[in-house]
Amino acid sequence: MKTFNLFLFCSILIVVSSCSSDDSADDCGDEWFQQVEAEFNTYLSATENFANNASVSTCTTFVDAANAYIDALEELRTCVPIPQREEFQRLFDEAREDIEVTQCSEIEF
């Protein structure tokens, strides 16, 4: 199984956190993380549960939480300055690909 990489999400967070208030990006302010905090916490909890008790159920919950977190972060796309949007999109594409190839029903526990 290709394991989704928490580092990748952290990288996405770093890119998003570089948001500026210039004309090339929306001013999302310092509170942008509050907009995705619930999804982030759910993702972390699902990751921990899957790591500690690998099963089809915890894998499915993990995949769903990862997708919800990615969706929440993607809503902040306009916060990312235009010069960084290509890298931002690349990270999202990699994250989606990692999640899409996770086949919970095929994992041997």
C-alpha positions in Angstrom: 0.0 0.0 0.0 1.2 3.4 -0.8 1.0 5.3 2.4 -0.2 8.9 2.3 2.6 11.1 3.5 1.9 13.5 6.3 4.9 15.4 5.2 3.1 16.3 2.0 0.2 17.8 3.9 2.7 19.8 6.0 4.3 21.0 2.8 0.9 22.2 1.6 0.3 24.0 4.9 3.7 25.7 4.5 2.8 26.9 1.0 -0.6 28.1 2.2 0.9 29.8 5.2 3.0 31.9 2.8 -0.1 33.8 1.8 0.3 37.5 1.4 -2.0 40.4 1.1 -0.6 41.6 -2.2 -2.8 42.1 -5.2 -2.0 38.6 -6.6 -3.7 36.7 -3.8 -6.7 37.1 -1.6 -5.9 38.3 1.9 -6.9 35.3 4.0 -5.4 36.8 7.1 -3.7 34.9 9.9 -6.8 32.9 10.6 -6.7 30.7 7.5 -5.8 27.7 9.6 -9.0 28.0 11.6 -10.9 27.4 8.3 -9.3 23.9 8.0 -8.7 23.1 11.6 -11.5 20.6 12.0 -10.5 18.7 8.9 -6.9 18.7 10.0 -7.7 17.3 13.4 -10.0 14.6 11.9 -7.2 13.7 9.4 -4.6 13.4 12.2 -6.9 11.3 14.3 -7.7 9.0 11.4 -4.0 8.7 10.6 -3.3 7.7 14.2 -6.2 5.2 14.3 -5.1 3.6 11.1 -1.5 3.4 12.2 -2.5 1.8 15.5 -5.3 -0.5 14.3 -4.9 -1.2 10.6 -8.2 -2.5 9.1 -10.4 -1.8 6.1 -12.6 0.4 8.3 -9.8 2.5 9.7 -8.2 2.7 6.2 -11.5 3.9 4.7 -11.9 6.5 7.5 -8.3 7.6 6.8 -8.9 8.0 3.1 -12.1 9.9 3.7 -10.4 12.3 6.2 -7.5 12.9 3.9 -9.8 13.8 1.0 -11.9 16.1 3.2 -8.7 17.8 4.4 -7.4 18.3 0.8 -10.8 19.7 -0.2 -10.7 22.1 2.7 -7.2 23.3 1.8 -8.1 23.6 -1.9 -10.7 26.2 -0.9 -7.9 28.4 0.2 -6.2 28.2 -3.2 -6.9 31.9 -3.8 -4.8 32.7 -0.7 -1.7 31.5 -2.4 0.3 34.1 -4.3 0.2 33.5 -8.1 4.0 32.7 -8.3 3.5 29.8 -5.8 0.2 28.4 -7.2 1.9 26.0 -9.6 3.8 24.4 -6.7 0.6 24.4 -4.6 -1.3 22.6 -7.4 1.6 20.1 -7.8 1.3 19.2 -4.1 -2.4 18.8 -4.4 -2.1 16.6 -7.4 0.5 14.4 -5.6 -1.7 14.2 -2.5 -4.8 13.2 -4.5 -2.8 10.6 -6.4 -1.5 9.1 -3.2 -5.0 8.9 -1.8 -6.6 7.6 -5.0 -4.2 4.6 -5.2 -4.9 3.6 -1.7 -7.1 0.5 -2.0 -8.3 -0.3 1.5 -10.0 -3.5 0.4 -6.7 -4.9 -1.0 -4.6 -4.3 2.1 -3.5 -7.3 4.0 -3.7 -6.9 7.7 
